[in-house]
């Protein structure tokens, strides 16, 4: 479950700072998945 990464980032409170990075990684891993 790649979504867990976003949850962890949100838990750490750095979702805002790593939103772009996490999105890039997530998009590369799951190109068919769209937010």
C-alpha positions, 0 to 999 in steps of 0.5 A, spaced: 500 500 500 503 506 497 498 510 500 501 508 507 507 513 505 502 519 505 499 517 512 506 517 515 507 524 512 501 526 515 502 523 522 509 526 522 506 533 520 511 534 514 505 533 509 505 540 507 513 540 506 514 533 503 507 534 499 510 535 492 516 530 493 511 524 496 506 526 490 512 525 485 514 518 488 507 516 488 506 518 481 512 515 479 510 508 483 502 509 481 502 513 474 495 510 474 493 513 480 490 520 481 489 524 487 
